[in-house]
Amino acid sequence: MLPPLPTTPPTSAETRLVYVLQHFRAAYADVPTVSIDYQDAQVQLTDGAGAFFSQTNPYPPEPQWREWQGRKLPFFFGPPADKPLLELLPNGRARIYADLISAAFYLLSGWQEYYSEARDRHGRFPFAASVQHRYGFVTVPVVNYYFDLLKTAVEHVTGRPCRPRRWAPEAPYAAFITHDIDNLRSAWKQPAKEALRQGKLLRFGRQLWQHFTQPDAWDNLEQVQQTVAGYGAKSTFFLLPEHRPAASGTPNADYRLTAPGLQGCLQSLAAQGSELAIHGSLGTATDARLLQTKRAQLPGHSIGNRFHYLSWEPRRTPSVLNQVGIAYDTTLGFAEHFGFRHSYCHPFRLFDFQHGQAHDFLEIPLNVMDATLYHPNYLQLAPDEILPALTPMLAEIERFGGVCTVLWHNENFDPANEHNGPRQFHALMEYLRSRHVAFVNGQDICSAVVGC
Ligand SMILES: [Zn+2]
């Protein structure tokens, strides 16, 4: 059962404009004061949305496809067929015939998920129901292209260049390397099960003996930290403070966060510069009290969250995060495909449909999850197809100076995993290092974006 839609006032053109320009101004280092509006402005836009935002339809009319910066892009509420995208006028004015503000608002705000009733068996908005899937642009940060067009108009009006934001001097973009810790004790289970199935009792016995006498191959947090540190990067660990499965039977952690050995390990990770944050267990995405209770079990003060199974109920989860005072969340990617769930490659603020303004917490969108790349329900890329598949998306983030958020579970640092394991992680990290990214964690991103 979906939470009912609250009765909210229609989202006015002015509200959309304020929300989108707030993000546009945060995307560049110094945007001069220029009037950008639908009427009597230096940069004048065409209102193309009609009555769309006073209704509750999750999907807008089919977009117009136009070329900008050598790329064909979908323009929702697009320009009339006989008009160009942009006209640079001689008297310090510019005219944009596409309703960039409404299109950017539609994608950034999360409108489609909020008003759609489509959910998968884990209660998530499915990739298959998205406009990114329908029109094939999940790996293109379309909103960044819209902003590039708007920036071109602003630069024409003022005669001054707008510089893109930088995460560190000389670094063209940033990478945020994260690990959800679901399992620390279960590496032995699959091989043991397999031995039993094949009737190889001696091998089964050896697996059991190893399990009881030796550390588990997935009990590897220090090794994960050292591997990541080898690239000059720092890990953010999302810890799951619930070892009981959900009522549906879906598992949470295979460990207890309060175990003394683990607490000592976490303190040592934090002392060596790792960030610790909460991996909200099943049910917490719609229950602020539960999330608050679970968060209190983490050592120190954690400011970030990612929900287990990428759980997210668009009509409720954002207000849960606000109530708990989470500074940043990094859940929002599609489990089924890498790319940009909100068509934007910078951290941003979701739209609060009830109050008509941006939410307080920062969303750092998730771009690459290990499980997406090789999983029976998601993609099934061969090991040597992974990096080539990701490279065009990474190049888009580089083009716009964004943040690439990577999720690689600790269990996929097990050398036994040859599909989406340590070798594929190394290939990705080598690539990122070769592009001179700034490796940042969630706290770094929050400090850099304050005021957005
Ligand atoms: Zn998880």
Residues whose N, C-alpha, C, O or C-beta is under 5 A from the ligand:
A	BS01	ZN	D180 D182 H308 Y309
